[in-house]
Amino acid sequence: MSDKQTVSARIVERVAAPVDAVWALLSDFHALQRRIAGLTRFEVEGAGAGAVRTFQVGDGPVMRERLETFEPERHRFVYSLLPRDWGAWRRLHL
């Protein structure tokens, strides 16, 4: 049996704001700090599809995400949470 797990999510929500304003906020892969409070680490390697961002909220685990697809004309993007070694973080926080 494989240890690999796949999770997919699609979020659809209506907001009372112009689509361009919402898109500008959500699609900026380099500006996570505009949406998440308490970032203690944030860096981005690359640009566009294939870029990888590394971030940490408070003393939580360091997370890595890769931008897989970026389609501004369709207001669509896809990113993946990259695998990591949770063992070190668990040992410190259990």
All heavy atoms as an XYZ file, in Angstrom:
758
protein
N       0.844     -1.189      0.000
C       0.000      0.000      0.000
C       0.887      1.249      0.000
O       1.889      1.313      0.676
C      -0.913     -0.009      1.228
C      -1.856      1.196      1.259
S      -3.002      1.157      2.652
C      -4.221      0.046      1.988
N       0.496      2.251     -0.721
C       1.265      3.487     -0.849
C       0.957      4.449      0.294
O      -0.157      4.525      0.776
C       0.927      4.148     -2.185
O       1.522      5.413     -2.265
N       1.985      5.203      0.714
C       1.796      6.243      1.726
C       1.308      7.538      1.103
O       1.006      8.488      1.801
C       3.111      6.516      2.460
C       3.499      5.367      3.365
O       2.614      4.594      3.749
O       4.698      5.256      3.683
N       1.259      7.584     -0.217
C       0.878      8.804     -0.914
C      -0.626      9.033     -0.795
O      -1.421      8.136     -1.014
C       1.272      8.700     -2.384
C       1.096      9.965     -3.153
C       1.642      9.809     -4.555
C       1.558     11.118     -5.283
N       2.176     11.029     -6.600
N      -0.992     10.256     -0.425
C      -2.401     10.625     -0.300
C      -2.683     11.782     -1.231
O      -1.849     12.670     -1.398
C      -2.730     11.034      1.124
C      -2.568      9.925      2.122
C      -2.896     10.387      3.534
O      -3.124     11.554      3.786
N      -2.905      9.456      4.458
N      -3.848     11.770     -1.834
C      -4.242     12.854     -2.723
C      -5.533     13.464     -2.214
O      -6.476     12.746     -1.904
C      -4.449     12.332     -4.152
O      -3.234     11.736     -4.599
C      -4.835     13.452     -5.085
N      -5.536     14.767     -2.118
C      -6.723     15.495     -1.691
C      -6.958     16.590     -2.711
O      -6.025     17.246     -3.169
C      -6.531     16.124     -0.289
C      -7.735     16.959      0.092
C      -6.280     15.043      0.739
N      -8.190     16.795     -3.067
C      -8.536     17.851     -4.012
C      -9.638     18.696     -3.396
O     -10.522     18.180     -2.707
C      -9.022     17.230     -5.327
O      -9.373     18.231     -6.235
N      -9.571     19.993     -3.635
C     -10.607     20.890     -3.108
C     -10.920     21.946     -4.156
O     -10.033     22.406     -4.875
C     -10.133     21.562     -1.830
N     -12.159     22.304     -4.226
C     -12.578     23.401     -5.095
C     -13.414     24.328     -4.233
O     -14.337     23.894     -3.549
C     -13.407     22.879     -6.254
C     -13.854     23.984     -7.163
C     -14.599     23.472     -8.350
N     -14.997     24.610     -9.164
C     -15.777     24.536    -10.181
N     -16.243     23.366    -10.551
N     -16.100     25.608    -10.849
N     -13.055     25.600     -4.268
C     -13.764     26.578     -3.447
C     -14.479     27.545     -4.371
O     -13.868     28.150     -5.250
C     -12.791     27.336     -2.527
C     -12.089     26.339     -1.595
C     -13.525     28.412     -1.737
C     -10.958     26.934     -0.816
N     -15.769     27.671     -4.164
C     -16.569     28.621     -4.914
C     -17.320     29.466     -3.907
O     -18.021     28.936     -3.049
C     -17.572     27.913     -5.858
C     -18.431     28.921     -6.590
C     -16.849     27.009     -6.829
N     -17.138     30.765     -3.991
C     -17.808     31.658     -3.047
C     -18.125     32.965     -3.755
O     -17.336     33.481     -4.529
C     -16.897     31.916     -1.848
C     -17.577     32.702     -0.761
C     -16.724     32.792      0.484
O     -15.900     31.907      0.720
O     -16.892     33.777      1.230
N     -19.280     33.514     -3.479
C     -19.660     34.807     -4.043
C     -19.303     35.896     -3.043
O     -19.567     35.771     -1.857
C     -21.153     34.853     -4.331
C     -21.570     33.889     -5.407
C     -23.007     34.167     -5.863
N     -23.420     33.185     -6.817
C     -23.178     33.235     -8.128
N     -22.486     34.233     -8.625
N     -23.609     32.299     -8.928
N     -18.689     36.955     -3.551
C     -18.327     38.087     -2.709
C     -18.813     39.369     -3.373
O     -18.937     39.441     -4.592
C     -16.804     38.172     -2.453
C     -16.325     36.982     -1.651
C     -16.045     38.274     -3.745
N     -19.092     40.349     -2.547
C     -19.574     41.642     -3.055
C     -18.382     42.544     -3.375
O     -18.117     43.521     -2.686
C     -20.499     42.286     -2.039
N     -17.642     42.171     -4.411
C     -16.479     42.942     -4.839
C     -16.251     42.667     -6.321
O     -16.633     41.611     -6.821
C     -15.249     42.538     -4.032
N     -15.620     43.597     -7.008
C     -15.329     43.372     -8.434
C     -14.401     42.173     -8.618
O     -13.461     41.974     -7.834
C     -14.633     44.663     -8.866
C     -14.969     45.672     -7.825
C     -15.193     44.913     -6.555
N     -14.655     41.375     -9.639
C     -13.861     40.171     -9.883
C     -12.376     40.503    -10.011
O     -11.527     39.751     -9.526
C     -14.374     39.383    -11.112
C     -14.161     40.165    -12.401
C     -13.717     38.018    -11.185
N     -12.036     41.622    -10.630
C     -10.616     41.964    -10.791
C      -9.927     42.220     -9.450
O      -8.764     41.877     -9.269
C     -10.453     43.173    -11.713
C     -10.785     42.831    -13.160
O     -10.709     41.633    -13.523
O     -11.129     43.752    -13.923
N     -10.642     42.805     -8.500
C     -10.074     43.061     -7.177
C      -9.849     41.752     -6.418
O      -8.809     41.558     -5.775
C     -10.971     43.994     -6.379
N     -10.821     40.858     -6.494
C     -10.703     39.563     -5.816
C      -9.583     38.745     -6.464
O      -8.745     38.152     -5.779
C     -12.041     38.804     -5.853
C     -11.890     37.403     -5.284
C     -13.115     39.577     -5.102
N      -9.556     38.718     -7.788
C      -8.519     37.973     -8.511
C      -7.127     38.491     -8.148
O      -6.206     37.707     -7.917
C      -8.762     38.054    -10.013
C      -7.686     37.404    -10.818
C      -6.769     38.018    -11.596
C      -7.402     36.004    -10.898
N      -5.922     37.093    -12.167
C      -6.291     35.847    -11.753
C      -7.964     34.868    -10.327
C      -5.738     34.606    -12.053
C      -7.411     33.630    -10.628
C      -6.320     33.508    -11.473
N      -6.971     39.802     -8.088
C      -5.665     40.392     -7.752
C      -5.182     39.919     -6.379
O      -3.998     39.649     -6.187
C      -5.744     41.913     -7.797
N      -6.081     39.799     -5.439
C      -5.716     39.362     -4.088
C      -5.403     37.868     -4.041
O      -4.383     37.455     -3.503
C      -6.843     39.694     -3.109
C      -6.625     39.233     -1.673
C      -5.448     39.967     -1.050
C      -7.884     39.433     -0.858
N      -6.285     37.051     -4.606
C      -6.138     35.600     -4.482
C      -5.071     35.005     -5.391
O      -4.470     33.990     -5.054
C      -7.474     34.909     -4.759
C      -8.592     35.205     -3.776
C      -9.846     34.435     -4.161
C      -8.176     34.868     -2.358
N      -4.839     35.609     -6.530
C      -3.950     34.989     -7.513
C      -2.483     35.379     -7.357
O      -1.633     34.805     -8.027
C      -4.407     35.348     -8.926
O      -4.216     36.737     -9.164
N      -2.165     36.321     -6.502
C      -0.781     36.763     -6.352
C      -0.018     35.771     -5.473
O      -0.028     35.851     -4.250
C      -0.730     38.176     -5.760
C       0.657     38.774     -5.805
O       1.636     38.012     -6.040
O       0.784     39.984     -5.601
N       0.645     34.829     -6.114
C       1.360     33.753     -5.433
C       2.490     34.289     -4.558
O       2.911     33.649     -3.608
C       1.926     32.797     -6.498
C       2.334     31.445     -5.994
C       1.382     30.526     -5.574
C       3.668     31.077     -5.961
C       1.752     29.263     -5.121
C       4.056     29.809     -5.521
C       3.094     28.914     -5.100
N       2.968     35.505     -4.869
C       4.072     36.118     -4.129
C       3.602     36.977     -2.954
O       4.417     37.576     -2.267
C       4.921     36.982     -5.068
C       5.681     36.178     -6.063
N       5.101     35.626     -7.178
C       6.983     35.815     -6.098
C       6.013     34.963     -7.863
N       7.166     35.065     -7.227
N       2.300     37.084     -2.729
C       1.792     38.000     -1.702
C       0.893     37.295     -0.687
O      -0.140     37.807     -0.292
C       1.047     39.159     -2.364
N       1.309     36.129     -0.243
C       0.521     35.376      0.738
C       0.313     36.173      2.020
O      -0.722     36.054      2.672
C       1.226     34.053      1.042
C       0.453     33.014      1.834
C      -0.815     32.597      1.096
C       1.319     31.801      2.109
N       1.277     37.020      2.376
C       1.177     37.815      3.594
C      -0.005     38.783      3.554
O      -0.441     39.264      4.595
C       2.490     38.552      3.879
C       2.856     39.613      2.877
C       3.554     39.085      1.630
O       3.604     37.894      1.387
N       4.095     39.995      0.845
N      -0.555     39.062      2.385
C      -1.751     39.921      2.281
C      -3.014     39.178      2.720
O      -4.027     39.797      2.999
C      -1.928     40.413      0.844
C      -0.864     41.399      0.407
C      -0.985     41.785     -1.043
N      -2.290     42.293     -1.386
C      -2.776     42.328     -2.629
N      -2.056     41.885     -3.633
N      -3.976     42.812     -2.855
N      -2.943     37.830      2.781
C      -4.128     37.031      3.113
C      -4.016     36.249      4.407
O      -5.016     35.839      4.970
C      -4.409     36.044      1.977
C      -4.703     36.683      0.668
C      -5.215     35.696     -0.358
N      -4.467     34.462     -0.502
C      -3.435     34.289     -1.321
N      -2.980     35.276     -2.033
N      -2.851     33.115     -1.407
N      -2.814     36.013      4.866
C      -2.621     35.179      6.062
C      -1.850     35.966      7.113
O      -0.708     36.385      6.868
C      -1.871     33.876      5.719
C      -2.698     33.038      4.750
C      -1.561     33.100      6.990
C      -2.044     31.736      4.364
N      -2.459     36.145      8.268
C      -1.798     36.837      9.378
C      -0.860     35.870     10.096
O      -1.084     34.666     10.111
C      -2.840     37.367     10.351
N       0.189     36.399     10.678
C       1.080     35.594     11.512
C       2.148     34.823     10.773
O       2.751     33.912     11.340
N       2.413     35.162      9.509
C       3.494     34.476      8.794
C       4.820     34.802      9.464
O       5.139     35.957      9.706
C       3.555     34.927      7.334
C       2.522     34.352      6.386
C       2.686     34.948      5.002
C       2.579     32.848      6.313
N       5.587     33.772      9.794
C       6.898     33.979     10.390
C       8.009     33.655      9.400
O       9.165     33.959      9.646
C       7.060     33.109     11.650
O       6.756     31.744     11.324
C       6.122     33.580     12.753
N       7.629     33.036      8.286
C       8.580     32.736      7.215
C       7.824     32.758      5.904
O       6.711     32.254      5.820
C       9.199     31.351      7.433
C      10.153     30.948      6.337
C      10.770     29.592      6.617
N      11.599     29.195      5.487
C      12.177     28.014      5.402
N      12.039     27.132      6.365
N      12.901     27.715      4.339
N       8.439     33.359      4.878
C       7.819     33.368      3.558
C       8.875     33.645      2.500
O       9.615     34.619      2.593
C       6.718     34.438      3.472
C       6.026     34.442      2.136
C       5.166     33.421      1.797
C       6.269     35.441      1.224
C       4.535     33.402      0.559
C       5.640     35.437     -0.012
C       4.771     34.420     -0.342
N       8.954     32.762      1.531
C       9.862     32.972      0.401
C       9.295     32.268     -0.825
O       8.546     31.303     -0.709
C      11.272     32.466      0.721
C      11.322     31.029      1.170
C      12.645     30.655      1.808
O      12.978     31.242      2.849
O      13.324     29.765      1.262
N       9.628     32.787     -1.999
C       9.163     32.223     -3.258
C      10.363     31.989     -4.160
O      11.231     32.842     -4.289
C       8.160     33.169     -3.968
C       7.719     32.587     -5.305
C       6.950     33.426     -3.088
N      10.382     30.806     -4.775
C      11.407     30.464     -5.760
C      10.716     30.401     -7.115
O       9.791     29.617     -7.297
C      12.019     29.102     -5.452
C      12.615     28.977     -4.061
C      12.839     27.514     -3.681
O      13.279     26.729     -4.542
O      12.523     27.172     -2.535
N      11.155     31.222     -8.059
C      10.600     31.190     -9.402
C       9.397     32.098     -9.565
O       9.015     32.834     -8.652
N       8.809     32.036    -10.753
C       7.635     32.848    -11.074
C       6.758     32.066    -12.042
O       7.242     31.232    -12.806
C       8.061     34.170    -11.703
N       5.454     32.319    -11.978
C       4.519     31.640    -12.866
C       4.389     30.172    -12.511
O       4.804     29.729    -11.440
N       3.791     29.404    -13.427
C       3.621     27.968    -13.189
C       4.981     27.345    -12.903
O       5.961     27.626    -13.584
C       2.961     27.307    -14.394
N       5.051     26.544    -11.857
C       6.298     25.928    -11.423
C       6.943     26.622    -10.231
O       7.820     26.056     -9.594
N       6.510     27.845     -9.910
C       7.052     28.555     -8.756
C       6.712     27.793     -7.476
O       5.666     27.142     -7.383
C       6.488     29.973     -8.686
N       7.593     27.870     -6.496
C       7.380     27.190     -5.212
C       7.473     28.230     -4.105
O       8.410     29.022     -4.063
C       8.437     26.086     -4.987
C       8.308     25.490     -3.585
C       8.301     24.998     -6.038
N       6.470     28.228     -3.215
C       6.541     29.119     -2.058
C       6.662     28.281     -0.796
O       6.076     27.213     -0.664
C       5.348     30.067     -1.992
C       4.005     29.439     -1.755
C       2.913     30.495     -1.783
N       1.588     29.888     -1.732
C       0.484     30.512     -2.059
N       0.517     31.763     -2.448
N      -0.683     29.891     -1.986
N       7.468     28.794      0.118
C       7.708     28.162      1.408
C       7.247     29.145      2.468
O       7.589     30.318      2.418
C       9.207     27.867      1.584
O       9.640     27.043      0.497
C       9.488     27.168      2.904
N       6.431     28.654      3.407
C       5.931     29.563      4.428
C       5.673     28.829      5.735
O       5.574     27.606      5.780
C       4.653     30.274      3.955
C       3.482     29.355      3.727
C       2.529     29.156      4.710
C       3.323     28.706      2.516
C       1.449     28.314      4.503
C       2.235     27.873      2.288
C       1.300     27.669      3.284
N       5.591     29.624      6.788
C       5.317     29.102      8.125
C       4.433     30.111      8.836
O       4.645     31.321      8.740
C       6.626     28.920      8.881
C       6.473     28.337     10.267
C       7.836     28.109     10.909
O       8.844     28.691     10.524
N       7.850     27.251     11.918
N       3.423     29.622      9.536
C       2.539     30.468     10.325
C       2.858     30.202     11.791
O       2.757     29.065     12.255
C       1.050     30.178     10.035
C       0.156     31.052     10.897
C       0.741     30.381      8.550
N       3.275     31.260     12.497
C       3.650     31.095     13.902
C       4.769     30.084     14.039
O       5.736     30.107     13.283
N       4.618     29.156     14.985
C       5.628     28.109     15.143
C       5.159     26.795     14.542
O       5.654     25.730     14.873
C       6.019     27.942     16.614
C       4.873     27.409     17.473
O       3.717     27.387     16.989
O       5.127     27.011     18.620
N       4.191     26.872     13.620
C       3.674     25.689     12.941
C       4.687     25.100     11.974
O       5.808     25.599     11.839
N       4.305     24.038     11.294
C       5.226     23.395     10.361
C       5.520     24.292      9.156
O       4.705     25.124      8.769
C       4.468     22.134      9.927
C       3.036     22.494     10.102
C       2.989     23.396     11.302
N       6.678     24.112      8.579
C       7.039     24.817      7.350
C       6.324     24.104      6.205
O       6.419     22.885      6.060
C       8.565     24.808      7.124
C       8.913     25.412      5.780
C       9.259     25.549      8.256
N       5.573     24.868      5.413
C       4.783     24.313      4.314
C       5.386     24.765      2.990
O       5.918     25.873      2.892
C       3.337     24.787      4.411
C       2.684     24.538      5.754
S       2.549     22.795      6.171
C       1.247     22.326      5.066
N       5.257     23.908      1.964
C       5.736     24.249      0.619
C       4.616     23.963     -0.370
O       4.007     22.900     -0.323
C       6.978     23.434      0.267
C       8.130     23.727      1.215
C       9.409     23.036      0.813
N       9.952     23.761     -0.340
C      10.416     23.173     -1.435
N      10.425     21.880     -1.567
N      10.882     23.906     -2.427
N       4.370     24.926     -1.253
C       3.345     24.790     -2.288
C       3.948     25.133     -3.642
O       4.751     26.054     -3.746
C       2.172     25.740     -2.032
C       1.454     25.468     -0.735
C       0.407     26.514     -0.409
O       0.572     27.687     -0.814
O      -0.568     26.153      0.256
N       3.523     24.394     -4.670
C       3.980     24.674     -6.033
C       2.776     25.131     -6.865
O       1.730     24.501     -6.852
C       4.597     23.443     -6.671
C       5.108     23.707     -8.096
C       5.813     22.529     -8.735
N       5.101     21.296     -8.556
C       5.607     20.215     -7.944
N       6.824     20.224     -7.450
N       4.891     19.122     -7.826
N       2.947     26.225     -7.586
C       1.923     26.723     -8.495
C       1.967     25.864     -9.751
O       2.945     25.869    -10.486
C       2.181     28.198     -8.834
C       1.151     28.890     -9.710
C      -0.231     28.886     -9.052
C       1.594     30.313    -10.009
N       0.926     25.080     -9.959
C       0.887     24.129    -11.075
C       0.325     24.761    -12.347
O       0.826     24.516    -13.435
C       0.042     22.905    -10.697
C       0.506     22.181     -9.455
C       1.812     21.436     -9.630
O       2.331     21.358    -10.762
O       2.336     20.922     -8.631
N      -0.742     25.519    -12.201
C      -1.448     26.108    -13.339
C      -1.801     27.541    -13.000
O      -2.240     27.820    -11.889
C      -2.756     25.336    -13.634
O      -2.441     23.964    -13.855
C      -3.488     25.885    -14.829
N      -1.619     28.433    -13.953
C      -2.014     29.825    -13.756
C      -2.668     30.311    -15.048
O      -2.014     30.424    -16.078
C      -0.806     30.693    -13.400
C      -1.173     32.095    -13.032
C      -1.810     32.358    -11.833
C      -0.900     33.144    -13.886
C      -2.162     33.652    -11.488
C      -1.243     34.440    -13.547
C      -1.881     34.686    -12.346
N      -3.985     30.541    -14.996
C      -4.765     30.934    -16.169
C      -5.569     32.193    -15.850
O      -6.757     32.113    -15.522
C      -5.701     29.808    -16.585
C      -4.994     28.517    -16.945
C      -5.940     27.362    -17.201
O      -7.141     27.454    -16.876
O      -5.466     26.343    -17.732
N      -4.940     33.371    -15.914
C      -5.642     34.598    -15.542
C      -6.862     34.890    -16.410
O      -7.850     35.445    -15.919
C      -4.591     35.694    -15.683
C      -3.445     35.085    -16.391
C      -3.566     33.603    -16.292
N      -6.818     34.492    -17.680
C      -7.966     34.751    -18.543
C      -9.212     33.984    -18.101
O     -10.334     34.401    -18.373
C      -7.621     34.429    -20.012
C      -7.363     32.967    -20.307
C      -6.000     32.432    -19.866
O      -5.126     33.239    -19.457
O      -5.813     31.207    -19.937
N      -9.033     32.894    -17.370
C     -10.154     32.095    -16.841
C     -10.341     32.301    -15.341
O     -11.167     31.623    -14.730
C      -9.909     30.615    -17.121
C      -9.911     30.277    -18.602
C      -9.653     28.818    -18.856
N     -10.661     27.993    -18.196
C     -10.509     26.713    -17.917
N      -9.385     26.097    -18.228
N     -11.452     26.031    -17.318
N      -9.540     33.188    -14.751
C      -9.546     33.388    -13.298
C      -9.394     32.041    -12.591
O     -10.168     31.684    -11.713
C     -10.820     34.110    -12.836
C     -10.912     35.499    -13.356
N     -11.833     35.858    -14.300
C     -10.183     36.601    -13.096
C     -11.679     37.141    -14.593
N     -10.672     37.611    -13.880
N      -8.342     31.313    -12.973
C      -8.136     29.964    -12.456
C      -6.664     29.739    -12.145
O      -5.788     30.116    -12.912
C      -8.584     28.947    -13.509
C      -8.414     27.518    -13.121
C      -8.961     26.601    -14.237
N      -8.802     25.228    -13.868
C      -7.744     24.475    -14.166
N      -6.747     24.974    -14.844
N      -7.693     23.222    -13.781
N      -6.409     29.129    -10.987
C      -5.058     28.679    -10.653
C      -5.157     27.382     -9.879
O      -6.182     27.077     -9.270
C      -4.260     29.738     -9.881
C      -4.879     30.161     -8.576
C      -4.637     29.475     -7.406
C      -5.708     31.267     -8.533
C      -5.204     29.875     -6.208
C      -6.284     31.682     -7.352
C      -6.032     30.975     -6.181
N      -4.095     26.606     -9.928
C      -4.019     25.325     -9.225
C      -2.654     25.261     -8.557
O      -1.647     25.596     -9.186
C      -4.153     24.130    -10.204
C      -3.964     22.811     -9.486
C      -5.482     24.171    -10.944
N      -2.627     24.856     -7.294
C      -1.339     24.645     -6.653
C      -1.371     23.356     -5.851
O      -2.431     22.845     -5.499
C      -0.907     25.835     -5.800
C      -1.793     26.175     -4.634
C      -1.604     25.585     -3.397
C      -2.814     27.103     -4.772
C      -2.409     25.902     -2.324
C      -3.618     27.429     -3.712
C      -3.408     26.823     -2.485
O      -4.214     27.137     -1.429
N      -0.190     22.803     -5.611
C      -0.038     21.547     -4.877
C       0.734     21.785     -3.601
O       1.706     22.556     -3.586
C       0.748     20.533     -5.715
O       0.072     20.230     -6.886
N       0.327     21.108     -2.558
C       1.073     21.089     -1.305
C       2.148     20.021     -1.464
O       1.841     18.856     -1.739
C       0.145     20.754     -0.138
C       0.742     20.746      1.244
C       1.293     22.116      1.601
C      -0.321     20.340      2.258
N       3.396     20.413     -1.346
C       4.495     19.476     -1.566
C       4.743     18.628     -0.326
O       4.546     19.094      0.801
C       5.763     20.248     -1.944
C       5.645     21.067     -3.224
C       6.923     21.861     -3.468
C       5.336     20.184     -4.409
N       5.179     17.395     -0.531
C       5.440     16.512      0.607
C       6.574     17.052      1.469
O       7.450     17.756      0.990
C       5.836     15.182     -0.033
C       5.988     15.424     -1.469
C       5.477     16.779     -1.801
N       6.526     16.723      2.738
C       7.573     17.146      3.649
C       7.744     16.098      4.734
O       6.907     15.211      4.880
C       7.248     18.505      4.267
C       5.994     18.510      5.119
C       5.749     19.786      5.881
N       6.874     20.333      6.577
C       7.320     19.916      7.750
N       6.735     18.934      8.362
N       8.361     20.480      8.318
N       8.784     16.242      5.501
C       9.034     15.355      6.634
C       8.358     15.956      7.858
O       8.842     16.933      8.422
C      10.542     15.204      6.859
C      10.853     14.403      8.117
O       9.953     13.710      8.639
O      11.997     14.483      8.570
N       7.220     15.414      8.249
C       6.486     15.919      9.417
C       7.120     15.467     10.720
O       6.828     15.995     11.774
C       5.030     15.448      9.375
C       4.248     16.132      8.327
C       4.078     15.736      7.040
C       3.526     17.356      8.454
N       3.307     16.642      6.357
C       2.949     17.640      7.208
C       3.335     18.251      9.508
C       2.180     18.764      6.981
C       2.557     19.380      9.280
C       1.993     19.619      8.034
N       8.018     14.492     10.650
C       8.597     13.931     11.866
C       9.272     14.945     12.759
O       9.061     14.965     13.970
N      10.103     15.806     12.193
C      10.830     16.792     12.995
C       9.860     17.740     13.696
O      10.010     18.043     14.875
C      11.797     17.579     12.113
N       8.853     18.211     12.984
C       7.881     19.125     13.594
C       7.091     18.415     14.692
O       6.884     18.956     15.765
C       6.931     19.677     12.533
C       6.003     20.708     13.095
C       6.278     22.018     13.319
C       4.654     20.512     13.533
N       5.190     22.646     13.858
C       4.170     21.759     13.997
C       3.800     19.400     13.567
C       2.892     21.909     14.487
C       2.523     19.579     14.062
C       2.087     20.820     14.521
N       6.680     17.179     14.439
C       5.926     16.415     15.448
C       6.748     16.201     16.717
O       6.248     16.319     17.818
C       5.488     15.074     14.873
C       4.335     15.171     13.942
C       3.879     13.771     13.564
N       2.848     13.869     12.555
C       2.789     13.120     11.478
N       3.695     12.199     11.265
N       1.822     13.255     10.615
N       8.023     15.875     16.532
C       8.870     15.637     17.717
C       8.974     16.898     18.580
O       9.031     16.812     19.791
C      10.261     15.175     17.276
C      10.290     13.728     16.823
C      11.710     13.226     16.608
N      12.407     13.897     15.526
C      12.278     13.583     14.236
N      11.448     12.619     13.874
N      12.966     14.231     13.315
N       8.990     18.057     17.934
C       9.099     19.312     18.688
C       7.789     19.735     19.326
O       7.786     20.485     20.289
C       9.584     20.440     17.766
C      11.020     20.323     17.280
C      11.301     21.391     16.240
C      11.997     20.421     18.442
N       6.655     19.292     18.795
C       5.368     19.806     19.234
C       4.465     18.776     19.912
O       3.312     19.059     20.179
C       4.636     20.437     18.049
C       5.330     21.685     17.597
N       6.359     21.671     16.694
C       5.159     22.978     17.968
C       6.775     22.908     16.494
N       6.087     23.715     17.253
N       4.956     17.596     20.176
C       4.132     16.607     20.881
C       4.455     16.581     22.356
O       5.450     16.923     22.813
C       4.341     15.208     20.283
C       3.751     15.027     18.898
C       4.023     13.600     18.434
C       2.269     15.290     18.869
